[in-house]
Amino acid sequence: MLALLDPPRPDAKETIAQARALGLSVKMVTGDDVAIGSEISRQLGLGTHLLVADQVFPKDTDNNHIPIDAARAVEAADGFGRVFPENKYQIVKALQERNHIVAMTGDGVNDAPALKQAECGIAVSGATDAARSAAALILTAPGLSTIVNAIEEARAIFERITSYVYYRIAMTICIMFVVVLSYLVFGVRPLTAIMIVVLALLDDIPIMTIAYDNVKIAKKPVRWDMHRIIIFSSLMGLMALAQSFGLVLISMYWMNNAELMHVFALDLSHLQTMLFLQLAAGGHLLLFVVRNRNSVFKPPFPSLPLLLAVIGTQIVAVFICAFGIFVPAISWELIGVVWVYVLVWMVIIDIVKLIYFSVVDKREKQSENLTKAIA
């Protein structure tokens, strides 16, 4: 008798555990017998519910239309043994038909169709040219731990892009409607053309540093949810609009009240500069609010590049308003009033955000419990 041993890599079990902690379902696909695959799967902590591939996919299986029973069996299995090259493609296709996003690793020519079909095909170190050509990612070093790093980095990028989208939509709603409402209600132009241009320039630097922001890595796979993006962005945009138009209302009331005008004289040019400063300061504080689901006063806190970019642009905005560069000058007292105003609103908007996500999480939990009960 000749004993043969082909153990998994030393880092394989830890890598698989890290991937599962990130919400991934890892399945073994091997051409070896089910008994061998089950033992290796047990050693890696994957489970021992392995299926024989040709029993799940008969020879007459249409690769483009996987039967629902076969797809459900693939979804529930821990892995597959006695796998032929065409079965790998069928496994990927079955999981996709069950609405899963699939990543697959492989190194041989027979892996190429499945690597191409998967949303993310990963050619491991030493893979053939065919596998490399079909894959989306090519690992140049042995081991699979790089995959976990890629997942974490991808989710961090996703969070940063999401926070940018929230901020950009909200501020677009705010600026567009505050100008329209001010003109329709009071017949005044709250911002000049040069103010809008300067606001855009002041926004550019903090927006670029979002790429370096600290974010919380999601524990489950993430997908674009346009319904939530539109609703939350619109909610934040309405809150920002309430903040900006509230300043316009207060200023217009002040200007039409003789007693208040005796305390401090205010005119339209002052209003324009105050609104300019409020949009510059309140906009960047809004970015701090929407950048994560937690309170703005809890971690993860903004990265140093983002924080310095916001501080730098706010210093520039304050000096622009104080010395009348491109805009009518206002006093330091009015600058202080605007900053107190936007800080108070930052807390209000943060509370609204926390209430929104609390309601959303509660509904999602109820939906998950209902789905489990039906299943």
C-alpha positions as CSV (number, residue, x, y, z in Angstrom):
1,M,0.0,0.0,0.0
2,L,1.3,3.5,-0.9
3,A,0.1,6.3,1.4
4,L,-0.4,9.7,-0.3
5,L,-0.9,13.0,1.5
6,D,-1.9,16.3,-0.1
7,P,-2.7,18.6,2.8
8,P,-4.2,22.1,2.5
9,R,-2.0,25.2,2.8
10,P,-1.2,26.2,6.4
11,D,-3.0,29.5,6.0
12,A,-6.1,28.1,4.3
13,K,-8.2,27.5,7.4
14,E,-7.5,30.9,8.8
15,T,-8.3,32.6,5.5
16,I,-11.5,30.7,5.1
17,A,-12.5,31.6,8.6
18,Q,-11.8,35.3,7.9
19,A,-13.9,35.1,4.7
20,R,-16.8,33.6,6.5
21,A,-16.6,36.2,9.2
22,L,-17.1,38.8,6.4
23,G,-20.4,37.0,5.4
24,L,-19.1,34.9,2.6
25,S,-20.3,31.3,2.0
26,V,-17.3,29.3,1.0
27,K,-17.8,26.0,-0.9
28,M,-15.2,23.4,-1.9
29,V,-15.2,22.2,-5.5
30,T,-12.8,19.3,-6.1
31,G,-12.4,16.5,-8.6
32,D,-11.4,14.1,-5.8
33,D,-13.9,11.7,-4.4
34,V,-16.5,12.9,-1.9
35,A,-14.8,11.1,1.0
36,I,-11.5,12.9,0.4
37,G,-13.2,16.2,-0.1
38,S,-15.2,15.8,3.1
39,E,-12.1,15.1,5.1
40,I,-10.3,18.2,3.8
41,S,-13.4,20.2,4.2
42,R,-13.7,19.1,7.8
43,Q,-10.1,20.1,8.4
44,L,-10.8,23.6,7.0
45,G,-14.0,24.1,9.0
46,L,-16.2,24.2,5.9
47,G,-18.6,21.4,6.8
48,T,-18.9,17.9,5.4
49,H,-22.1,18.1,3.4
50,L,-20.5,17.5,0.0
51,L,-22.5,16.3,-3.1
52,V,-21.5,14.3,-6.1
53,A,-21.5,16.8,-8.9
54,D,-22.9,14.5,-11.6
55,Q,-25.8,13.5,-9.4
56,V,-26.7,17.2,-9.0
57,F,-26.2,18.0,-12.7
58,P,-27.2,15.1,-15.0
59,K,-25.5,14.9,-18.5
60,D,-28.5,16.4,-20.2
61,T,-28.5,19.6,-18.0
62,D,-28.8,22.8,-19.9
63,N,-26.0,25.0,-18.7
64,N,-28.0,28.2,-19.4
65,H,-31.1,27.0,-17.5
66,I,-30.1,25.2,-14.3
67,P,-33.2,23.4,-12.8
68,I,-34.4,25.0,-9.6
69,D,-34.0,21.9,-7.5
70,A,-30.3,21.6,-8.6
71,A,-29.8,25.3,-7.9
72,R,-31.2,24.9,-4.4
73,A,-29.0,21.8,-3.7
74,V,-25.9,23.8,-4.8
75,E,-26.9,26.6,-2.5
76,A,-27.3,24.3,0.5
77,A,-24.2,22.2,0.0
78,D,-20.9,22.7,1.6
79,G,-19.1,21.6,-1.5
80,F,-18.8,19.1,-4.4
81,G,-16.8,16.0,-5.2
82,R,-16.1,14.2,-8.4
83,V,-16.4,17.4,-10.3
84,F,-15.9,17.5,-14.0
85,P,-14.8,20.7,-15.8
86,E,-18.4,21.5,-17.0
87,N,-19.7,21.1,-13.5
88,K,-17.7,24.1,-12.3
89,Y,-19.4,26.3,-14.7
90,Q,-22.8,24.8,-13.7
91,I,-22.1,25.4,-10.0
92,V,-21.3,29.1,-10.6
93,K,-24.4,29.5,-12.9
94,A,-26.7,27.8,-10.3
95,L,-25.6,30.1,-7.5
96,Q,-26.0,33.2,-9.8
97,E,-29.6,32.0,-10.6
98,R,-30.2,32.0,-6.8
99,N,-29.2,35.7,-6.8
100,H,-25.8,35.2,-5.3
101,I,-22.7,37.2,-6.3
102,V,-20.0,34.5,-7.0
103,A,-16.3,34.6,-6.8
104,M,-14.3,31.5,-7.8
105,T,-10.6,30.5,-7.6
106,G,-8.9,28.3,-10.1
107,D,-5.6,27.6,-11.7
108,G,-6.2,25.2,-14.7
109,V,-7.5,25.4,-18.2
110,N,-10.7,23.6,-17.2
111,D,-11.4,26.4,-14.7
112,A,-11.4,29.1,-17.3
113,P,-15.2,28.9,-18.2
114,A,-16.2,29.1,-14.6
115,L,-13.7,31.9,-13.9
116,K,-15.1,33.8,-16.8
117,Q,-18.8,33.3,-15.7
118,A,-18.2,34.3,-12.1
119,E,-18.6,37.9,-11.1
120,C,-15.1,37.7,-9.8
121,G,-12.8,35.1,-11.2
122,I,-9.5,34.7,-9.3
123,A,-6.5,33.0,-10.8
124,V,-4.3,31.7,-8.1
125,S,-0.5,31.8,-8.1
126,G,1.0,29.6,-10.8
127,A,-2.3,29.5,-12.8
128,T,-2.2,28.7,-16.5
129,D,-2.5,31.4,-19.2
130,A,-6.0,30.4,-19.9
131,A,-7.1,30.8,-16.3
132,R,-5.3,34.1,-16.1
133,S,-7.0,35.4,-19.2
134,A,-10.4,34.4,-17.9
135,A,-9.9,35.8,-14.4
136,A,-10.7,39.3,-13.1
137,L,-8.0,39.0,-10.4
138,I,-4.6,37.3,-10.6
139,L,-2.7,36.4,-7.5
140,T,1.0,36.6,-7.8
141,A,2.0,35.1,-4.4
142,P,1.0,31.7,-3.0
143,G,-2.0,31.5,-0.7
144,L,-5.5,33.0,-0.6
145,S,-5.2,35.6,2.2
146,T,-4.9,38.3,-0.4
147,I,-8.6,37.6,-1.3
148,V,-9.7,38.7,2.2
149,N,-7.6,41.9,1.9
150,A,-9.3,42.6,-1.4
151,I,-12.8,42.1,0.1
152,E,-12.0,44.5,2.9
153,E,-10.6,47.1,0.6
154,A,-13.5,46.8,-1.8
155,R,-16.0,47.3,1.0
156,A,-14.1,50.3,2.3
157,I,-14.2,51.8,-1.2
158,F,-17.9,51.0,-1.4
159,E,-18.5,52.9,1.9
160,R,-16.5,55.9,0.7
161,I,-18.4,56.1,-2.6
162,T,-21.7,55.7,-0.8
163,S,-20.9,58.6,1.6
164,Y,-19.9,60.8,-1.4
165,V,-23.2,60.0,-3.2
166,Y,-25.2,60.8,-0.1
167,Y,-23.3,64.1,0.3
168,R,-23.5,65.1,-3.4
169,I,-27.2,64.4,-3.8
170,A,-28.1,66.1,-0.5
171,M,-26.1,69.3,-1.3
172,T,-27.4,69.5,-4.9
173,I,-31.0,69.4,-3.5
174,C,-30.1,72.0,-0.9
175,I,-28.5,74.6,-3.2
176,M,-31.0,74.2,-6.0
177,F,-34.1,74.5,-3.8
178,V,-32.8,77.3,-1.5
179,V,-32.1,79.5,-4.5
180,V,-35.5,78.7,-6.1
181,L,-37.5,79.1,-2.9
182,S,-35.7,82.4,-1.9
183,Y,-36.6,83.9,-5.3
184,L,-40.2,82.6,-5.3
185,V,-41.0,83.5,-1.7
186,F,-39.0,86.7,-1.2
187,G,-38.0,87.7,-4.7
188,V,-34.3,87.8,-3.8
189,R,-31.2,86.2,-5.2
190,P,-29.6,84.5,-2.2
191,L,-26.3,83.6,-4.0
192,T,-24.3,85.3,-6.7
193,A,-22.7,83.4,-9.6
194,I,-19.2,83.9,-8.1
195,M,-20.4,82.5,-4.8
196,I,-21.6,79.3,-6.4
197,V,-18.3,78.9,-8.3
198,V,-16.3,79.4,-5.1
199,L,-18.5,77.0,-3.2
200,A,-17.8,74.4,-5.9
201,L,-14.0,75.0,-5.6
202,L,-14.1,74.8,-1.8
203,D,-15.9,71.4,-2.1
204,D,-13.4,69.9,-4.4
205,I,-10.5,69.4,-1.9
206,P,-12.5,67.6,0.9
207,I,-14.2,65.5,-1.8
208,M,-10.9,64.3,-3.1
209,T,-9.8,63.3,0.4
210,I,-12.9,61.0,0.9
211,A,-10.7,58.4,-0.8
212,Y,-8.6,58.3,2.4
213,D,-11.4,58.4,4.9
214,N,-11.7,56.0,7.8
215,V,-14.7,53.7,7.3
216,K,-16.3,50.8,9.1
217,I,-16.0,47.6,7.1
218,A,-19.3,45.9,6.6
219,K,-19.7,42.4,8.1
220,K,-21.9,41.2,5.3
221,P,-21.7,41.5,1.5
222,V,-22.9,44.9,0.3
223,R,-24.9,45.8,-2.8
224,W,-26.2,49.0,-4.3
225,D,-29.6,49.8,-2.9
226,M,-30.8,52.7,-5.0
227,H,-34.1,52.9,-3.1
228,R,-32.3,53.6,0.1
229,I,-29.7,55.9,-1.5
230,I,-32.4,58.1,-3.0
231,I,-34.5,58.1,0.2
232,F,-31.7,58.8,2.6
233,S,-30.0,61.4,0.3
234,S,-33.3,63.2,-0.2
235,L,-33.9,63.2,3.6
236,M,-30.5,64.7,4.2
237,G,-31.1,67.1,1.4
238,L,-34.3,68.3,2.9
239,M,-32.7,68.7,6.3
240,A,-29.9,70.7,4.7
241,L,-32.5,72.8,2.8
242,A,-34.3,73.4,6.1
243,Q,-31.0,74.6,7.5
244,S,-30.2,77.0,4.6
245,F,-33.7,78.3,4.0
246,G,-34.1,78.7,7.8
247,L,-31.2,81.1,7.7
248,V,-32.9,83.0,4.8
249,L,-36.2,83.2,6.8
250,I,-34.5,84.4,9.9
251,S,-32.5,87.1,8.0
252,M,-35.6,88.3,6.0
253,Y,-37.6,88.5,9.3
254,W,-34.7,90.5,10.8
255,M,-34.5,92.9,7.9
256,N,-38.2,93.5,8.1
257,N,-38.3,94.2,11.8
258,A,-37.4,97.7,12.7
259,E,-36.6,96.9,16.4
260,L,-34.1,94.2,15.4
261,M,-32.6,96.4,12.7
262,H,-31.8,99.0,15.4
263,V,-29.9,96.3,17.3
264,F,-27.9,95.2,14.2
265,A,-28.4,96.4,10.7
266,L,-28.7,93.7,8.1
267,D,-29.1,93.9,4.3
268,L,-29.3,91.5,1.3
269,S,-25.5,91.5,0.8
270,H,-25.0,90.3,4.4
271,L,-27.6,87.6,3.8
272,Q,-25.8,86.4,0.7
273,T,-22.5,86.2,2.4
274,M,-24.0,84.5,5.5
275,L,-25.7,81.9,3.3
276,F,-22.5,81.4,1.4
277,L,-20.6,80.7,4.7
278,Q,-23.5,78.5,5.9
279,L,-23.4,76.3,2.8
280,A,-19.6,76.0,2.9
281,A,-19.5,75.1,6.6
282,G,-22.9,73.3,6.9
283,G,-22.1,71.3,3.8
284,H,-18.8,69.9,5.1
285,L,-20.4,69.2,8.5
286,L,-23.1,67.3,6.6
287,L,-20.3,65.3,5.0
288,F,-19.2,64.3,8.5
289,V,-22.8,63.3,9.3
290,V,-23.5,61.1,6.3
291,R,-20.1,59.4,6.1
292,N,-21.2,56.6,8.4
293,R,-24.2,55.2,10.1
294,N,-23.0,55.9,13.6
295,S,-23.3,59.3,15.4
296,V,-20.9,61.9,14.2
297,F,-19.4,61.8,17.7
298,K,-18.5,58.1,17.6
299,P,-15.9,56.2,15.6
300,P,-14.8,55.7,12.9
301,F,-13.8,59.4,13.0
302,P,-12.7,61.3,9.8
303,S,-9.2,60.5,8.6
304,L,-6.5,63.1,9.0
305,P,-6.4,64.1,5.3
306,L,-10.2,64.6,5.3
307,L,-10.2,66.5,8.6
308,L,-7.3,68.8,7.5
309,A,-8.9,69.4,4.1
310,V,-12.2,70.5,5.8
311,I,-10.4,72.7,8.4
312,G,-8.3,74.3,5.6
313,T,-11.3,75.1,3.4
314,Q,-13.2,76.5,6.3
315,I,-10.4,78.8,7.3
316,V,-10.3,80.0,3.7
317,A,-14.1,80.4,3.7
318,V,-14.0,82.4,6.9
319,F,-11.3,84.8,5.6
320,I,-13.2,85.2,2.3
321,C,-16.2,86.3,4.3
322,A,-14.3,88.5,6.8
323,F,-12.2,90.4,4.2
324,G,-14.8,90.5,1.4
325,I,-12.9,88.5,-1.2
326,F,-15.3,87.7,-4.0
327,V,-18.2,88.3,-1.6
328,P,-19.5,91.2,0.5
329,A,-17.6,91.4,3.8
330,I,-19.4,90.6,7.1
331,S,-18.4,91.1,10.7
332,W,-16.6,88.5,12.8
333,E,-19.7,88.4,15.0
334,L,-21.9,87.4,12.1
335,I,-19.4,84.7,11.2
336,G,-19.6,83.4,14.7
337,V,-23.4,83.4,14.6
338,V,-23.4,81.4,11.4
339,W,-21.0,78.8,12.9
340,V,-23.1,78.4,16.0
341,Y,-26.1,78.0,13.7
342,V,-24.5,75.2,11.6
343,L,-23.1,73.4,14.6
344,V,-26.6,73.2,16.2
345,W,-28.0,72.0,12.9
346,M,-25.3,69.3,12.6
347,V,-26.5,67.8,15.9
348,I,-30.1,67.9,14.7
349,I,-29.3,66.3,11.3
350,D,-27.2,63.6,13.1
351,I,-30.2,62.8,15.4
352,V,-32.5,62.5,12.3
353,K,-30.0,60.2,10.6
354,L,-29.8,57.9,13.7
355,I,-33.6,57.7,13.8
356,Y,-33.8,56.9,10.1
357,F,-31.3,54.0,10.3
358,S,-32.9,52.7,13.5
359,V,-36.3,52.5,11.7
360,V,-34.6,50.9,8.6
361,D,-32.8,48.3,10.7
362,K,-35.9,47.4,12.6
363,R,-37.8,46.9,9.3
364,E,-35.0,44.8,7.9
365,K,-35.0,42.6,11.0
366,Q,-38.7,42.1,10.8
367,S,-38.4,41.2,7.1
368,E,-35.7,38.7,7.8
369,N,-37.7,37.1,10.6
370,L,-40.7,36.8,8.3
371,T,-38.6,35.3,5.6
372,K,-37.2,32.7,8.0
373,A,-40.7,31.9,9.3
374,I,-42.0,31.3,5.7
375,A,-38.9,29.2,4.9
